[in-house]
Amino acid sequence: MYKLTTYDAIDQIPAAAWNALVGDDLPFMRHEFLAAMERHGCVGERFGWLPRHLALTDEQDRLLAAAPCYLKYNSYGEFVFDWAWADAYQRAGRRYYPKLVIASPYTPATGRRILTGNTPQREKLATTLTKGALQLAKEMGVSGLHWLFTADDETEIMRSVGLMRRLGCQFHWSNAGYDSFDHLLSTFSAEKRKKVKRERRRVTEADIQIRRLRGDQVSEEEWRIFHRLYEDTFDKRGGIPTLTLPFFRDIGHTMGEQLLLVLAEHAGDIVAAAFCLVGARSLYGRHWGCSKDFHSLHFEACYYQGLDHCIEHGLTRFEPGAQGEHKVARGFLPTRTWSTHWIEDGEFRRPIGKFLDHEIDGMEDYLAEMQQHSPYKAESV
């Protein structure tokens, strides 16, 4: 007999029990990461992310499965865009918000959203938690339930209980056993290899020095500079910098070995920085900022330094963030991403379902088209 409980703060769930279900490759799902967001005002009423975390327990109150769940009053920070659905609701005089979203806030990275650890009961537990989340959504009277960037196995489980799939595309890199960056480049076509070398050379010729630091190696001043660069990036693009300086300092202390900060220095000043999360097998590029424009520095800090790190440390995957067709020429290939959706209102559920079916067909065509631009020589693929 299982019991599903919701919590309005992740600190109400023991960190050790939660993390035991996360595994070692999803730093953005760890208790420390999610708790720091709540503790330092990155989620909550101000930004429309109200925690409603799900915990599935047995008769002895042992935590068997969990999911980070939020009551949302907007669609900001999700990276699976449903603004058109919200507009359609508004035109029809109905409410699209609030809705329930199961995700790691502001983190478009693929991985398990139903945390179960390595148990042979995963399918049963995931099915039970999914059904429980659906029942909760109905009881709360929200417009829908949305699981973002789900793993393949749980995507199929959710589909089997009636949720609709949505297909997206990102550009990821896979490590084919490269022993150096030059080894990686040797698998590129001559034209693409020359372009990458030229970009890296331009950064060196600009007299820019690059440092890679673990989170526990970053000084207070370096965090402050990075955060200013992070905020400036959002200000330039008209976005909202939701992650606070205390948040970064906090996870730098609690998750130091799972953070990577790339700093670019020129004439003694830090002029750019890129922030990544590090799993046991994967690297996740997240945030970037710069105070001065240097040719190709974005590519060096956000892509090539990450690739160097993966090769040096034997990581097998690099997800450099959402979108960006320019990543293909630099070794990141089109990769499917999934989300699943339940819409309460049947009048909207049917047309949204048809839209998603057509969107999947179009997205498959897009994935195939992007694959044609791969920089890899045919014999290397």
C-alpha positions as CSV (number, residue, x, y, z in Angstrom):
1,M,0.0,0.0,0.0
2,Y,1.5,3.3,-1.1
3,K,0.8,6.8,0.1
4,L,1.3,10.0,-2.0
5,T,2.0,13.1,0.0
6,T,2.7,16.7,-1.2
7,Y,5.1,19.1,0.5
8,D,5.3,22.8,0.1
9,A,9.0,22.9,1.0
10,I,11.6,20.3,0.0
11,D,13.3,20.7,3.4
12,Q,10.3,18.8,4.8
13,I,11.6,15.7,3.0
14,P,14.9,14.3,4.4
15,A,17.8,15.2,2.1
16,A,19.4,11.7,2.3
17,A,16.2,9.9,1.4
18,W,15.6,12.2,-1.6
19,N,19.2,12.0,-2.9
20,A,19.2,8.2,-2.6
21,L,16.5,8.2,-5.3
22,V,18.3,10.8,-7.6
23,G,21.3,8.8,-8.6
24,D,24.7,10.3,-9.5
25,D,24.2,12.0,-12.9
26,L,21.4,14.5,-12.2
27,P,22.9,17.3,-10.1
28,F,19.9,19.6,-10.9
29,M,17.6,17.1,-9.2
30,R,19.5,16.9,-5.9
31,H,18.0,18.1,-2.7
32,E,20.7,20.7,-2.2
33,F,20.0,22.3,-5.6
34,L,16.2,22.5,-5.2
35,A,16.4,23.5,-1.5
36,A,18.8,26.4,-2.3
37,M,16.3,27.7,-4.8
38,E,13.6,27.8,-2.2
39,R,15.9,29.1,0.5
40,H,17.2,32.0,-1.5
41,G,14.0,33.2,-3.3
42,C,14.6,31.8,-6.7
43,V,11.2,30.1,-6.6
44,G,8.1,31.0,-4.7
45,E,5.3,33.5,-5.1
46,R,7.5,36.2,-6.6
47,F,8.3,34.1,-9.7
48,G,5.2,31.9,-9.7
49,W,6.9,28.6,-8.8
50,L,5.1,27.3,-5.7
51,P,6.6,24.0,-4.4
52,R,4.2,21.1,-4.2
53,H,6.7,18.2,-4.1
54,L,5.5,14.7,-4.4
55,A,6.6,11.8,-2.2
56,L,5.5,8.2,-2.5
57,T,6.0,6.2,0.7
58,D,5.2,2.7,1.9
59,E,3.4,1.6,5.1
60,Q,6.7,2.1,7.1
61,D,6.9,5.7,5.7
62,R,10.0,4.9,3.7
63,L,10.4,7.1,0.7
64,L,10.2,5.0,-2.5
65,A,9.6,7.6,-5.2
66,A,9.6,11.4,-5.5
67,A,9.2,14.2,-8.0
68,P,9.9,18.0,-7.8
69,C,6.5,19.5,-8.4
70,Y,5.4,23.2,-8.6
71,L,2.1,25.0,-8.8
72,K,2.7,27.5,-11.6
73,Y,1.1,30.9,-12.3
74,N,3.1,31.5,-15.5
75,S,5.1,29.6,-18.0
76,Y,8.4,31.3,-17.4
77,G,11.6,29.2,-16.9
78,E,10.1,26.0,-18.4
79,F,11.7,25.9,-21.9
80,V,8.7,23.9,-23.2
81,F,6.6,26.7,-24.6
82,D,2.9,26.7,-24.0
83,W,2.2,30.4,-24.3
84,A,-0.1,29.8,-27.3
85,W,-2.2,27.4,-25.2
86,A,-2.5,30.0,-22.4
87,D,-3.5,32.6,-25.0
88,A,-6.2,30.3,-26.4
89,Y,-7.6,29.8,-22.9
90,Q,-7.7,33.6,-22.3
91,R,-9.5,34.3,-25.6
92,A,-12.1,31.7,-24.6
93,G,-12.6,33.4,-21.3
94,R,-11.0,30.6,-19.3
95,R,-8.1,30.2,-16.9
96,Y,-4.9,28.4,-17.9
97,Y,-3.1,29.3,-14.7
98,P,-2.5,27.8,-12.2
99,K,-1.1,24.6,-13.6
100,L,1.1,21.8,-12.1
101,V,4.6,21.5,-13.5
102,I,7.1,18.7,-12.6
103,A,10.6,19.9,-13.5
104,S,13.8,21.3,-12.1
105,P,13.1,25.0,-12.4
106,Y,14.9,26.9,-15.1
107,T,16.8,23.8,-16.2
108,P,16.1,22.4,-19.7
109,A,18.1,19.2,-19.1
110,T,16.8,15.7,-19.8
111,G,16.7,13.1,-17.0
112,R,14.4,11.3,-14.7
113,R,11.6,13.4,-13.2
114,I,10.2,10.4,-11.3
115,L,13.0,9.6,-8.8
116,T,13.1,6.0,-7.7
117,G,16.8,5.0,-7.5
118,N,17.9,1.7,-9.0
119,T,15.0,-0.6,-8.1
120,P,13.4,-3.4,-10.1
121,Q,10.1,-1.8,-9.0
122,R,10.7,1.4,-11.0
123,E,8.0,0.9,-13.6
124,K,5.4,0.1,-10.9
125,L,6.4,3.0,-8.7
126,A,6.6,5.4,-11.7
127,T,3.1,4.4,-12.8
128,T,1.7,4.8,-9.3
129,L,3.3,8.2,-8.8
130,T,2.1,9.4,-12.3
131,K,-1.5,8.3,-11.6
132,G,-1.3,10.0,-8.2
133,A,-0.1,13.2,-9.7
134,L,-3.0,13.1,-12.2
135,Q,-5.4,12.6,-9.3
136,L,-3.9,15.5,-7.4
137,A,-4.2,17.8,-10.5
138,K,-7.9,16.9,-10.7
139,E,-8.5,17.5,-7.0
140,M,-6.7,20.9,-7.2
141,G,-8.7,22.0,-10.2
142,V,-5.7,23.1,-12.2
143,S,-5.8,23.4,-16.0
144,G,-3.2,20.7,-16.6
145,L,-0.3,18.7,-15.5
146,H,3.1,19.0,-17.3
147,W,6.2,16.9,-17.0
148,L,9.2,18.5,-18.6
149,F,12.3,16.9,-20.1
150,T,11.4,13.4,-19.1
151,A,13.5,10.3,-19.5
152,D,12.5,7.9,-22.2
153,D,11.2,5.1,-19.9
154,E,9.0,7.4,-17.9
155,T,7.8,9.2,-21.1
156,E,6.3,5.9,-22.2
157,I,4.9,5.1,-18.8
158,M,3.1,8.5,-18.8
159,R,1.9,8.0,-22.3
160,S,0.4,4.6,-21.3
161,V,-1.7,6.3,-18.6
162,G,-3.1,8.9,-20.9
163,L,-0.7,11.8,-21.0
164,M,0.2,13.4,-24.4
165,R,3.8,13.5,-25.6
166,R,5.5,16.5,-26.9
167,L,8.8,16.2,-28.9
168,G,11.5,18.8,-28.8
169,C,15.1,19.2,-30.1
170,Q,18.3,20.1,-28.4
171,F,21.9,19.6,-29.5
172,H,24.0,17.2,-27.5
173,W,27.5,15.8,-27.7
174,S,28.5,12.1,-27.2
175,N,32.0,11.0,-26.2
176,A,33.2,8.3,-28.6
177,G,36.2,7.5,-26.5
178,Y,38.2,10.6,-27.5
179,D,41.6,11.0,-25.8
180,S,42.1,14.6,-26.6
181,F,40.4,17.6,-28.3
182,D,42.6,17.0,-31.4
183,H,41.3,13.5,-31.5
184,L,37.8,14.8,-31.6
185,L,38.6,17.3,-34.3
186,S,40.2,14.5,-36.4
187,T,36.7,13.1,-36.9
188,F,35.4,16.4,-38.3
189,S,35.4,17.3,-42.0
190,A,38.4,19.4,-43.0
191,E,36.3,22.6,-43.3
192,K,34.7,22.3,-39.9
193,R,37.9,21.3,-38.3
194,K,39.6,24.4,-39.6
195,K,36.8,26.6,-38.4
196,V,37.0,25.3,-34.8
197,K,40.7,25.7,-34.7
198,R,40.5,29.2,-36.0
199,E,37.9,30.1,-33.3
200,R,40.1,28.7,-30.5
201,R,43.1,30.5,-32.0
202,R,41.3,33.8,-32.0
203,V,40.7,33.6,-28.2
204,T,44.4,32.8,-27.6
205,E,45.5,35.7,-29.9
206,A,43.3,38.1,-27.9
207,D,45.5,37.3,-24.9
208,I,42.6,35.7,-23.0
209,Q,43.4,33.2,-20.3
210,I,40.9,30.5,-19.4
211,R,40.5,28.9,-16.0
212,R,38.2,26.0,-15.0
213,L,37.2,25.8,-11.4
214,R,35.1,23.4,-9.3
215,G,32.4,25.1,-7.3
216,D,34.3,24.7,-4.0
217,Q,37.3,26.4,-5.6
218,V,35.4,29.6,-6.5
219,S,36.1,32.6,-4.3
220,E,33.5,35.0,-3.0
221,E,34.7,37.7,-5.3
222,E,34.6,35.3,-8.3
223,W,31.0,34.3,-7.5
224,R,30.1,38.0,-7.3
225,I,31.6,38.7,-10.7
226,F,30.0,35.7,-12.3
227,H,26.6,36.6,-10.9
228,R,26.9,40.2,-12.2
229,L,27.7,38.8,-15.7
230,Y,24.8,36.3,-15.4
231,E,22.4,39.2,-14.5
232,D,23.7,41.4,-17.4
233,T,23.0,38.6,-19.9
234,F,19.3,38.5,-18.8
235,D,19.1,42.3,-18.8
236,K,20.4,42.5,-22.4
237,R,17.9,40.0,-23.5
238,G,14.9,41.3,-21.6
239,G,14.7,38.3,-19.3
240,I,14.5,37.9,-15.6
241,P,17.6,36.7,-13.7
242,T,15.8,34.5,-11.1
243,L,18.9,32.9,-9.6
244,T,20.4,34.9,-6.8
245,L,24.0,35.3,-5.7
246,P,23.3,33.5,-2.4
247,F,21.9,30.6,-4.4
248,F,25.2,30.2,-6.3
249,R,27.2,30.6,-3.1
250,D,25.1,28.0,-1.3
251,I,25.4,25.3,-4.0
252,G,29.1,26.1,-4.3
253,H,29.4,25.1,-0.7
254,T,27.0,22.1,-0.7
255,M,27.6,20.8,-4.3
256,G,31.1,22.0,-5.0
257,E,32.3,19.0,-7.0
258,Q,29.2,19.0,-9.1
259,L,29.7,22.6,-10.4
260,L,32.1,23.9,-13.1
261,L,32.8,27.5,-13.5
262,V,34.8,28.6,-16.6
263,L,36.4,32.0,-16.2
264,A,37.9,34.1,-19.0
265,E,40.4,36.8,-18.0
266,H,41.9,39.6,-20.1
267,A,44.4,42.2,-18.8
268,G,43.9,40.9,-15.2
269,D,40.1,41.2,-15.3
270,I,37.4,38.5,-15.5
271,V,35.5,39.4,-18.7
272,A,33.4,36.3,-19.2
273,A,32.1,33.2,-17.4
274,A,30.2,30.1,-18.1
275,F,28.5,27.9,-15.4
276,C,27.9,24.2,-15.8
277,L,26.6,21.4,-13.6
278,V,28.6,18.1,-13.5
279,G,27.2,14.6,-13.2
280,A,29.0,11.3,-12.9
281,R,28.7,10.8,-16.7
282,S,27.3,14.1,-18.1
283,L,28.1,17.8,-18.2
284,Y,25.2,20.3,-18.4
285,G,25.9,23.8,-19.7
286,R,23.7,26.4,-18.0
287,H,24.6,30.1,-17.8
288,W,26.9,32.5,-19.6
289,G,27.8,36.2,-19.3
290,C,30.4,38.6,-20.6
291,S,31.4,42.2,-20.0
292,K,33.3,42.7,-23.3
293,D,32.9,41.2,-26.7
294,F,35.7,39.0,-28.0
295,H,35.5,37.0,-31.2
296,S,34.6,33.4,-30.5
297,L,34.9,33.7,-26.7
298,H,31.3,32.4,-26.3
299,F,32.2,29.3,-28.2
300,E,35.4,28.7,-26.3
301,A,33.9,29.2,-22.8
302,C,30.5,27.5,-23.3
303,Y,31.4,24.7,-25.7
304,Y,35.1,24.0,-26.2
305,Q,36.1,24.2,-22.6
306,G,33.2,21.9,-21.7
307,L,34.3,19.4,-24.4
308,D,37.9,19.6,-23.0
309,H,36.5,18.9,-19.5
310,C,34.4,15.9,-20.7
311,I,37.3,14.4,-22.5
312,E,39.8,14.9,-19.7
313,H,37.4,13.4,-17.1
314,G,35.8,10.7,-19.1
315,L,32.3,12.1,-19.2
316,T,30.2,10.6,-21.9
317,R,27.6,13.4,-22.6
318,F,27.5,17.2,-22.9
319,E,24.2,19.0,-22.9
320,P,25.2,22.6,-23.5
321,G,21.7,24.1,-23.0
322,A,18.5,24.7,-25.0
323,Q,18.2,25.6,-28.7
324,G,21.1,26.8,-30.9
325,E,21.5,25.4,-34.4
326,H,25.0,26.9,-34.4
327,K,26.1,24.1,-32.0
328,V,25.9,21.5,-34.8
329,A,29.0,22.8,-36.6
330,R,30.8,22.4,-33.2
331,G,30.0,18.8,-32.7
332,F,26.7,18.8,-31.0
333,L,24.1,16.8,-32.8
334,P,20.3,17.0,-32.8
335,T,18.8,15.0,-30.0
336,R,15.1,14.3,-29.1
337,T,13.7,15.7,-25.9
338,W,10.3,14.9,-24.4
339,S,7.7,16.3,-22.2
340,T,4.2,14.9,-21.4
341,H,1.0,16.8,-20.8
342,W,-2.5,16.3,-19.4
343,I,-5.1,18.9,-20.1
344,E,-8.2,18.9,-17.9
345,D,-10.6,20.6,-20.3
346,G,-11.7,18.3,-23.1
347,E,-12.5,21.1,-25.5
348,F,-8.9,22.1,-25.4
349,R,-7.4,18.6,-24.9
350,R,-8.5,17.4,-28.3
351,P,-7.1,20.3,-30.4
352,I,-3.9,20.4,-28.3
353,G,-3.5,16.6,-28.9
354,K,-3.9,17.1,-32.7
355,F,-1.4,19.9,-32.6
356,L,1.2,17.8,-30.7
357,D,0.8,14.9,-33.3
358,H,1.5,17.3,-36.1
359,E,4.3,18.9,-34.2
360,I,6.0,15.6,-33.7
361,D,5.9,14.9,-37.5
362,G,7.4,18.4,-38.1
363,M,10.0,18.0,-35.4
364,E,11.2,14.6,-36.8
365,D,11.7,16.3,-40.1
366,Y,13.7,19.1,-38.4
367,L,15.8,16.6,-36.5
368,A,16.6,14.8,-39.8
369,E,17.5,18.1,-41.5
370,M,19.8,19.2,-38.7
371,Q,21.6,15.8,-38.8
372,Q,22.5,16.6,-42.4
373,H,24.7,19.4,-41.2
374,S,26.8,17.2,-38.9
375,P,30.5,18.2,-38.9
376,Y,31.6,14.6,-38.5
377,K,33.1,12.7,-41.4
378,A,30.8,9.9,-42.6
379,E,33.1,7.1,-41.4
380,S,33.2,8.7,-37.9
381,V,29.5,8.7,-37.3
